[in-house]
Each structure stands twice: as C-alpha cells, then as structure tokens.
Amino acid sequence: MIALSLAEIAEIVGGQAHDIPDPATLVTGPVVIDSREVRAGSLFAAFAGEHVDGHDYAERAVAAGAVAVLAARPVGAPAIVVDDVQTALGALARAVVERLGTDVVALTGSAGKTSTKDLIAQVLDRHAPTVWTPGSLNNEIGLPLTALRASDETRHLVLEMGARGIGHIRYLAGLTPPRIGLVLNVGTAHIGEFGGREQIAEAKGELVEALPSAEEGGIAVLNADDPLVRAMASRTKARVTLFGEADEAAVRAENVHLTENGQPSFRLHTPTGCSDVTLRLYGEHHVSNALAAAAVAHELGMPVEEIATALSEAGTLSRWRMEVTERPDGVTIVNDAYNANPESMRAALRALAAMGRAAQARGARTWAVLGKMAELGDASLVEHDAVGRLAVRLNVSKLVAVGDREASWLQLGAYNEGSWGEESVHVSDAQAAVDLLRRELRPGDVVLVKASRSVGLEQVALALLDTEGEVTGR
C-alpha cells in the first residue's frame, strides 16, 4: 500500500498509540490478518475469530517484521488500539483509495463473480497497473485488504462484492466507493437466506445505487439478458451501458459457438468496432462473463482489438473453478468444486456435456461427481432434483451423487428422468467417490467435480490427480 506513518494511520482510524517508539515510522508493506503473511513494513490487523484470536499472535507478527498491530486492546507490542478492528480497517481502506484517486470497478452477481473478476483483472492489467480481489475475498475484511494493496502506480482497482443480506453491498461500496459498478445476474444463490430472487435483486442493486451520477463519471454496467438486472437502470443516477446477446446491448456477442474442446468462440461487438474472441475457459456461460469484462474495459478506454486479444489469452486465476487437467492416462479432471448454486451447477453440466462430445464419440464417458448446493432453503429439494434431471437430459454418462440427503435428491432426479440402470449412483462421502472412480475410470473419460464449498468435494479431484493420494480431512 502507499506509505503512511503510524501517526497518520492512528488519526485516520481514530485509534490510540500504544508502545510505539516513533509515530513517524512508515507502514510500507502489506496489511495482513495472518501473522504468517507478515513482511517487512507490514501492518498486522488482529481479529478475534471463532477459533483463533489474532491478538495472541501480535508479538510474533512484530518479530516477523510488522511495524505495528491494529488491535482492539494493548498487546505488549507496538499497536494502534481501536474500538473495532473491522471498522478501522475499512476506514483505512477508504482513506487510501481516496488519496490514490484510482478508478474503482466493483462487481456483484449471483453466479460468475470470481470468474468475471479474473477476466476483468487480466484485461485491464494489459492496459494499466491493476489490483484485484484475490480468490473470492469479497466480504467486509477481504475487500479492504485488497484495496490496501493499491499503490501510487495503481490505475484500476477491481473489487468483487458478495452479499448475504440486504445492506451488505451498500456497506462495502461505502468502504471503497466505485465509479463503475457491474451487476452480472440475479439467481438463486443464498436464496434460503434472502427469501426470494426479488430480495436478491434488491441487495445486488445496492451497487448501482452507490455509484456517482453520470455527470460525475458514474457508469452502471448491466446484463441486458437478465430482466432483474436490467431493471436496475431505474435505481441509479449513473450512465447505464448494457452487455449481453440482446440486440440493444452496447457490448454483445454474435456467432457464439463452442470449439471441439468446449471453449467458447464469438464475434465481440462494441460501440467502437468488432473483433473475434476464442476463450481459453470452458463452457458457454463464460460468454456472458467475457462480455461483462469487455464492457468494463471499453468504458475505461481500451480498443476492441486489445480487449479481444486479452480475453483470448486470459486464463483461470482462482483455484477450483473449472480447473481442467488431463492426466497422463488421458482422463480429464474438471475441478469446479469451489462453490455451487443452481445456475453455476447447470452451467458446469453444460460445459461437461460440450467437453465430452468428442470423448463420447470415441467411446469414452463423461462423469458428473456432484454434491450438495447449500443455502437454498425451501427450494433445496426441487433444485437438487432438477440438477439430477438435467444431467440425464444432457446425456452425461455417469452421475455420482456424493453425500447425504441432498445427494439422494440428485440421484432421485436422475432416476425420475429415466436413469434406471447404472448411470447414476449415490455414495456416502468423498473417499467412496474416489474409490469408485479409481475402479471404473477409463482413458479419455472426462470428470466434473462440483459442490458447495462446505462439502469439500475438491478433495475428490485432488485425489484423482494424485494416483497414490487419499482424501484428507478439512
């Protein structure tokens, strides 16, 4: 982050200096919340978690090179003591972003946030120095930590914003006020917590409400193909630009098709011209993500040819999101186990079907190893049943449903759709799935692994890629 003295930081966050020999000492390293990530010049923010209290690691952090600790109490080491560490961290992030004057791009949506953020980051980084959210650290702690990585050279700050309730995105947007706000879609992720898609739309739309007016440079980038997102145009004073496959979208795709490997290819149209794109990612759902990234890049002044080249060269930055690995024996493992909701599950199954067409033509098979989609509330049975049915409709060769009640609903859906033989099977846990697959996989097979993060189904993919490995505890 930009160099600030401990005295300046104390003033920004409203804190009191404790055991600080020289208030003029500069914080020149990253702000971190894990003492193992401390580097020379760091500021260590001590959070009291459910199982671990960062205050207990304060002296270790200082010994490792931190110049001070941002803490809720004195810690026997140089510290800035505040009433609430999270609030102080947010105040520091806002102050740094305001001093830098960098363009802040914020995005949200029910599905595809992290993949789209990774695309935007890679495209914009070709244009000018860019800092972006690592992984999906998109909450009240992860977002300010990302913002504090910005420096004097940073031109673009790309921030993913998640929400688990009304007011969450409004809070995040207040920490790092965006000039460009992107809303991807409104789906059913966390519908059990929100209560319905309209409530989800209400929460996601807080992003466009937080944007500055069109006269002040505010831009709302909205999905023309999602009616709930498109309706958010009435909730913002910013200028609205649309992306999607609709004719009226300013940034749109034509001639969308998949390569033999299941990678999307299309003609990108922007207000300044057209260019062809073939993504390195898998699945047609990434077309919408790429259009969103292109719309943001266009608004920031990138020419269409440069956008298309950057999109065509972009890869996956975040782990366990459609990670495609071919084993030496020809089996392809698709690790998409970071998270799952009905929309992303359907997209992943369609991607598997596209990737598997060539394999099936050669006599190989496609496998969908699926687990629970969490936080669906009363819709859970119906949604799991629907995913099982879709696997059959897409001609997925084998469905392996992993886990308890929700897994049985996945298999029930497949059974009710006509999967009566050995096309679907229900196993108790990840190790049972690994044992089954190791017995039955053949060269050329394609295996998709996907479930909500809490299931830990990435262990199946990791074990299959390590022929000697076993599933380990989480």
C-alpha positions as a printed Julia matrix, in Angstrom:
474×3 Matrix{Float64}:
   0.0     0.0     0.0
   1.05    3.65   -0.12
   3.45    4.6     2.64
   1.69    6.05    5.69
   3.13    6.83    9.1
   1.7     5.18   12.2
   0.63    8.64   13.36
  -1.33    9.16   10.12
  -2.96    5.75   10.41
  -3.94    6.39   14.03
  -5.6     9.64   13.01
  -7.44    8.01   10.09
  -8.85    5.16   12.18
  -9.4     7.16   15.37
  -7.02    4.97   17.36
  -4.61    5.39   20.26
  -0.91    4.61   20.0
   0.43    2.04   22.48
   4.11    1.13   22.88
   5.05    2.86   19.6
   8.61    4.27   19.91
   8.37    6.51   16.84
   4.94    7.56   15.46
   6.69    8.68   12.25
   7.54    5.06   11.41
   6.13    4.22    7.97
   3.97    1.25    7.03
   5.42    0.28    3.66
   4.39   -3.37    3.43
   1.01   -5.07    3.06
  -1.74   -5.01    5.64
  -2.32   -8.62    6.7
  -4.52  -10.57    9.09
  -2.38  -13.73    9.17
   0.91  -13.44   11.04
   2.45  -15.95    8.61
   1.99  -13.43    5.78
   3.84  -10.6     7.5
   6.63   -8.96    5.53
   8.99   -6.14    6.47
   6.99   -2.94    6.92
   3.6    -4.66    7.31
   0.69   -3.64    9.49
  -0.85   -6.65   11.24
  -4.61   -6.39   11.84
  -5.58   -8.58   14.79
  -9.04  -10.12   14.5
 -10.63  -12.23   17.21
 -12.1   -15.18   15.33
 -14.23  -18.08   16.44
 -11.25  -20.37   16.99
  -8.17  -18.1    16.84
  -7.55  -14.63   18.29
  -5.09  -12.61   16.23
  -4.13  -10.6    19.29
  -2.34  -13.69   20.58
  -0.01  -13.52   17.56
   0.82   -9.81   17.81
   4.33  -10.2    19.2
   5.1   -12.91   16.63
   3.93  -10.59   13.84
   6.15   -7.74   15.03
   9.11  -10.09   15.36
   8.5   -11.13   11.73
   8.72   -7.54   10.52
   5.38   -5.83   11.16
   5.89   -2.25   12.32
   2.73   -2.3    14.43
  -0.54   -4.07   15.16
  -4.05   -2.74   14.56
  -5.75   -4.11   17.65
  -8.77   -3.88   19.9
  -6.63   -3.91   23.05
  -2.98   -3.42   24.06
  -0.91   -6.42   23.01
   2.53   -5.87   24.53
   3.89   -4.73   21.18
   3.64   -1.52   19.1
  -0.07   -1.1    18.42
  -2.8     1.25   17.3
  -5.73    0.4    19.56
  -9.23    0.98   18.2
 -12.78    0.23   19.3
 -13.39   -2.13   16.38
 -10.68   -3.54   14.1
 -13.02   -4.23   11.18
 -14.36   -0.67   11.18
 -10.83    0.71   11.43
  -9.63   -1.46    8.55
 -12.49   -0.16    6.4
 -11.73    3.46    7.29
  -8.08    2.96    6.37
  -9.02    1.4     3.03
 -11.34    4.28    2.16
  -8.71    6.86    3.03
  -6.08    5.13    0.89
  -8.41    4.79   -2.13
  -9.43    8.43   -1.88
  -5.8     9.56   -1.74
  -4.86    7.46   -4.76
  -7.78    8.58   -6.93
  -7.67    5.24   -8.75
 -10.62    4.02  -10.84
 -12.6     1.58   -8.69
 -14.55   -1.11  -10.54
 -16.92   -3.12   -8.35
 -18.91   -6.15   -9.43
 -21.53   -8.41   -7.95
 -23.96  -11.11   -9.03
 -25.35  -14.47   -8.01
 -23.0   -16.53  -10.19
 -19.77  -15.97  -12.05
 -18.41  -13.12   -9.91
 -14.95  -14.54   -9.38
 -14.5   -15.79  -12.95
 -15.59  -12.41  -14.32
 -13.4   -10.52  -11.86
 -10.44  -12.6   -13.01
 -11.22  -11.77  -16.65
 -11.58   -8.04  -15.94
  -8.32   -8.06  -14.0
  -6.37   -9.72  -16.77
  -7.82   -7.48  -19.47
  -7.29   -4.22  -17.57
  -3.81   -5.2   -16.4
  -2.71   -5.14  -20.04
  -3.9    -1.55  -20.18
  -2.5    -0.17  -16.92
  -1.38   -1.41  -13.47
  -4.33   -3.15  -11.83
  -5.04   -4.58   -8.38
  -7.88   -7.04   -7.89
  -9.57   -9.24   -5.32
  -7.6   -12.47   -4.82
  -9.82  -15.54   -5.0
 -13.22  -14.61   -3.65
 -12.2   -12.46   -0.67
 -15.25  -10.3    -1.24
 -16.5    -9.55    2.26
 -16.07   -6.88    4.95
 -12.49   -7.96    5.63
 -11.29   -9.22    2.24
 -12.4    -6.12    0.33
 -10.46   -3.53    2.4
  -7.41   -5.82    2.46
  -7.5    -5.85   -1.34
  -7.93   -2.08   -1.56
  -4.94   -1.61    0.73
  -2.74   -3.43   -1.78
  -3.11   -0.49   -4.18
  -0.11    1.8    -4.63
   0.71    5.07   -6.33
   1.12    3.18   -9.63
  -2.31    1.51   -9.48
  -4.68    2.78  -12.17
  -7.51    0.26  -11.77
  -8.85   -1.38   -8.6
 -11.21   -4.3    -9.32
 -13.28   -5.4    -6.35
 -15.66   -8.34   -6.11
 -18.56   -7.74   -3.7
 -20.55  -10.54   -2.1
 -23.75  -10.28   -0.09
 -25.64  -12.45    2.35
 -28.32   -9.93    3.12
 -29.77   -6.51    2.45
 -27.3    -3.74    3.23
 -24.09   -5.76    2.76
 -23.18   -4.33   -0.63
 -24.17   -0.84    0.46
 -21.66   -1.2     3.31
 -18.89   -2.49    1.03
 -19.49    0.24   -1.55
 -19.16    2.77    1.25
 -15.69    1.46    2.09
 -14.32    1.82   -1.45
 -16.78    3.95   -3.48
 -16.8     2.62   -7.06
 -17.03    4.7   -10.22
 -18.01    1.69  -12.32
 -20.48   -0.86  -10.97
 -21.16   -4.16  -12.75
 -24.1    -6.46  -11.97
 -23.87   -9.86  -13.66
 -27.1   -11.66  -12.8
 -29.7   -12.42  -10.16
 -30.01  -16.12   -9.46
 -30.84  -18.39   -6.56
 -27.52  -18.5    -4.7
 -28.24  -17.96   -0.97
 -31.97  -17.81   -1.71
 -32.58  -19.56    1.6
 -31.06  -16.57    3.39
 -32.59  -13.83    1.22
 -36.07  -15.31    0.86
 -36.52  -14.86   -2.9
 -34.99  -13.58   -6.14
 -36.63  -10.17   -5.71
 -34.85   -9.75   -2.38
 -31.58  -10.84   -4.02
 -32.13   -8.22   -6.73
 -32.77   -5.63   -4.03
 -29.43   -6.45   -2.42
 -27.41   -6.61   -5.64
 -28.9    -3.33   -6.84
 -27.35   -1.51   -3.9
 -24.2    -1.39   -6.01
 -25.71    0.78   -8.75
 -27.38    2.99   -6.15
 -23.93    3.73   -4.7
 -22.47    4.98   -7.99
 -21.85    8.66   -8.69
 -24.07   10.41  -11.21
 -23.41   10.31  -14.93
 -22.16   13.91  -14.72
 -19.62   12.79  -12.11
 -18.44    9.87  -14.25
 -20.53    7.06  -12.76
 -21.19    4.06  -15.02
 -23.53    1.13  -14.33
 -22.74   -1.94  -16.45
 -25.82   -4.16  -16.54
 -26.71   -7.53  -18.07
 -29.26   -6.91  -20.81
 -30.25  -10.59  -20.8
 -31.35  -10.67  -17.14
 -34.64   -8.78  -16.59
 -34.0    -8.25  -12.86
 -30.58   -6.78  -13.57
 -31.77   -4.69  -16.48
 -34.47   -3.17  -14.27
 -31.74   -1.77  -12.0
 -31.22    1.02  -14.54
 -34.03    2.88  -12.79
 -32.16    2.71   -9.47
 -29.04    4.62  -10.46
 -28.01    8.13  -11.41
 -25.03    6.74  -13.29
 -24.88    6.32  -17.04
 -26.07    2.82  -17.98
 -24.36    0.58  -20.51
 -25.74   -2.85  -21.36
 -23.91   -6.06  -22.24
 -25.28   -9.39  -23.42
 -26.59  -11.13  -26.51
 -29.64   -8.84  -26.83
 -29.6    -6.61  -29.92
 -29.79   -3.44  -27.83
 -26.71   -4.33  -25.78
 -23.86   -1.92  -26.46
 -21.39   -4.77  -25.96
 -22.68   -8.03  -27.36
 -21.73  -11.37  -28.86
 -22.65  -12.82  -32.24
 -21.97  -16.2   -33.8
 -21.49  -17.85  -30.42
 -20.3   -21.44  -30.68
 -18.11  -23.91  -28.82
 -14.9   -25.39  -30.1
 -14.44  -29.15  -30.09
 -12.92  -28.81  -26.62
 -15.91  -26.88  -25.26
 -14.27  -23.44  -25.34
 -16.5   -20.5   -26.37
 -15.81  -18.56  -29.55
 -17.72  -15.49  -30.72
 -17.63  -12.15  -32.5
 -17.31   -9.31  -30.0
 -19.21   -6.12  -30.85
 -18.54   -2.81  -29.07
 -19.51    0.76  -29.96
 -16.03    1.24  -31.42
 -15.75   -1.91  -33.52
 -15.73   -5.7   -33.64
 -13.18   -8.45  -33.13
 -13.14  -12.23  -32.76
 -12.63  -13.94  -29.4
 -11.91  -17.58  -28.51
 -11.68  -18.1   -24.77
  -9.32  -20.46  -23.0
 -12.1   -21.1   -20.47
 -14.65  -23.9   -20.75
 -18.41  -23.56  -21.12
 -20.77  -21.23  -22.96
 -21.67  -19.44  -19.71
 -18.3   -17.68  -19.9
 -19.52  -15.7   -22.92
 -21.62  -13.5   -20.64
 -18.69  -13.12  -18.24
 -16.41  -12.12  -21.12
 -18.92   -9.58  -22.41
 -19.14   -8.04  -18.94
 -15.34   -7.75  -18.84
 -15.31   -6.28  -22.33
 -17.94   -3.69  -21.38
 -15.87   -2.53  -18.41
 -12.69   -2.39  -20.49
 -14.47   -0.44  -23.23
 -15.69    2.12  -20.71
 -12.12    2.53  -19.5
 -10.9     3.34  -22.99
  -9.43    0.08  -24.3
  -9.75   -0.53  -28.07
 -11.75   -3.55  -29.14
  -8.78   -5.39  -30.69
  -6.83   -5.14  -27.44
  -9.85   -6.29  -25.44
 -10.37   -9.31  -27.72
  -6.7   -10.29  -27.55
  -6.67  -10.01  -23.77
  -9.85  -12.07  -23.42
  -8.5   -14.76  -25.74
  -5.3   -15.03  -23.68
  -6.91  -14.86  -20.22
  -6.91  -17.93  -18.03
  -8.24  -19.03  -14.67
  -6.64  -17.16  -11.76
  -8.67  -18.61   -8.88
  -8.43  -22.22   -7.72
 -11.05  -24.91   -8.2
 -13.14  -23.0   -10.75
 -13.35  -25.11  -13.9
  -9.71  -26.13  -13.5
  -9.11  -28.56  -16.34
  -6.25  -31.05  -16.01
  -5.52  -34.02  -18.24
  -3.84  -36.96  -16.52
  -1.08  -38.94  -18.25
  -3.6   -41.73  -18.9
  -5.89  -39.37  -20.84
  -8.53  -38.88  -18.13
  -9.56  -35.21  -17.87
 -10.45  -33.84  -14.42
 -12.56  -30.67  -14.23
 -12.28  -29.29  -10.7
 -15.13  -26.8   -10.23
 -15.58  -27.61   -6.56
 -15.05  -24.17   -5.03
 -18.78  -23.49   -4.79
 -22.14  -24.33   -6.34
 -25.61  -22.95   -6.82
 -28.32  -24.0    -9.28
 -27.15  -21.6   -12.0
 -23.47  -22.5   -11.77
 -24.3   -26.21  -11.49
 -26.32  -26.1   -14.71
 -23.56  -24.14  -16.46
 -20.93  -26.65  -15.35
 -23.02  -29.61  -16.55
 -23.5   -27.99  -19.95
 -19.76  -27.37  -20.13
 -19.12  -31.02  -19.26
 -21.52  -32.12  -21.99
 -19.76  -29.9   -24.54
 -16.3   -31.08  -23.5
 -17.42  -34.69  -23.54
 -18.95  -34.85  -27.03
 -15.67  -35.68  -28.71
 -14.77  -38.09  -25.89
 -18.12  -39.88  -26.15
 -17.7   -40.19  -29.91
 -14.51  -42.13  -29.18
 -16.29  -44.38  -26.7
 -15.16  -42.54  -23.57
 -17.58  -41.28  -20.91
 -18.49  -38.13  -19.01
 -18.82  -38.24  -15.22
 -20.6   -35.69  -13.05
 -19.47  -36.02   -9.43
 -21.87  -33.71   -7.62
 -22.64  -32.79   -4.04
 -24.86  -30.51   -2.01
 -25.78  -26.98   -3.06
 -26.07  -25.11    0.23
 -28.33  -22.3     1.44
 -31.27  -23.0    -0.87
 -33.88  -23.12    1.89
 -37.27  -24.5     0.88
 -36.14  -24.7    -2.76
 -33.42  -27.24   -1.99
 -35.29  -30.46   -2.89
 -36.63  -29.04   -6.15
 -33.28  -27.6    -7.23
 -31.29  -30.76   -6.49
 -33.91  -32.86   -8.27
 -33.69  -30.53  -11.28
 -29.91  -30.84  -11.47
 -30.16  -34.64  -11.45
 -32.71  -34.48  -14.25
 -30.51  -32.11  -16.28
 -27.55  -34.47  -16.08
 -29.67  -37.13  -17.78
 -31.04  -34.73  -20.4
 -27.51  -33.66  -21.3
 -26.54  -37.3   -21.81
 -23.93  -37.28  -19.06
 -22.72  -40.86  -18.93
 -22.4   -41.27  -15.17
 -23.76  -39.28  -12.23
 -22.08  -39.81   -8.85
 -24.09  -38.09   -6.12
 -21.93  -37.6    -3.02
 -23.26  -37.03    0.5
 -26.47  -37.34    2.46
 -29.99  -36.01    1.86
 -29.25  -33.57   -0.96
 -27.23  -36.2    -2.81
 -30.16  -38.59   -2.64
 -32.32  -35.87   -4.21
 -29.79  -35.51   -7.04
 -29.97  -39.22   -7.73
 -33.77  -39.2    -7.42
 -33.98  -36.53  -10.1
 -31.81  -38.6   -12.42
 -33.9   -41.7   -11.7
 -37.16  -39.88  -12.39
 -35.76  -38.59  -15.67
 -35.04  -42.12  -16.83
 -31.66  -43.07  -15.35
 -32.67  -46.53  -14.11
 -29.55  -48.59  -14.64
 -26.01  -47.91  -13.54
 -25.93  -44.41  -14.97
 -26.31  -42.86  -11.52
 -25.06  -43.88   -8.11
 -25.27  -42.41   -4.6
 -22.16  -42.69   -2.4
 -21.72  -41.6     1.2
 -18.62  -39.42    1.04
 -15.67  -38.17   -0.99
 -13.49  -41.21   -0.3
 -16.22  -43.54   -1.55
 -16.44  -41.46   -4.73
 -12.67  -41.67   -5.22
 -12.68  -45.44   -4.7
 -15.48  -45.84   -7.26
 -13.81  -43.66   -9.85
 -10.43  -45.3    -9.46
 -12.04  -48.66  -10.2
 -14.06  -47.53  -13.2
 -12.36  -44.61  -14.99
 -11.04  -45.34  -18.49
  -8.61  -43.36  -20.65
 -10.4   -40.47  -22.34
 -13.11  -40.06  -19.69
 -13.99  -36.53  -18.55
 -14.84  -36.0   -14.86
 -16.57  -32.9   -13.46
 -16.39  -32.39   -9.67
 -18.72  -29.75   -8.19
 -20.5   -28.91   -4.92
 -20.82  -26.11   -2.4
 -17.62  -25.14   -0.64
 -18.73  -26.62    2.68
 -18.78  -30.11    1.16
 -15.04  -30.09    0.4
 -15.51  -32.07   -2.79
 -12.31  -30.64   -4.26
 -10.68  -33.48   -2.35
 -12.07  -35.89   -4.95
 -10.4   -34.0    -7.8
  -7.13  -33.67   -5.91
  -7.08  -37.37   -5.02
  -7.79  -38.36   -8.63
  -4.89  -36.21   -9.8
  -2.62  -37.9    -7.26
  -2.87  -41.58   -8.1
  -1.34  -42.51   -4.75
  -3.25  -40.0    -2.66
  -6.24  -40.38   -0.39
  -8.91  -37.92    0.6
  -7.66  -35.86    3.52
  -9.63  -34.17    6.27
 -10.52  -30.49    6.01
